[in-house]
């Protein structure tokens, strides 16, 4: 039961993050500030996924961080 609640909370946070990121992209925010903000959002989502015991998703977000950092 607790895992289901944590997963539901993660998806709510993820939805909000995607909305905020879409707004960031629509405003045409200048890089590198926009890139750093986007990276922070991905990093925060990864932490939320780990907290919700969504390890596979957290691993995917970690890979995305690597792509953003060019690793």
RABELKA-V348902 format. One record per helix or strand of 3 or more residues. SS is the DSSP state (H for helix, E for strand). FROM is the first residue (numbers start at 1). TO is the last residue. Records with the same first field share a line. If there is no record, write none. Layout:
BEGIN
SS->FROM-TO  FROM-TO
END
This chain:
BEGIN
H->2-26  33-51  55-68
END
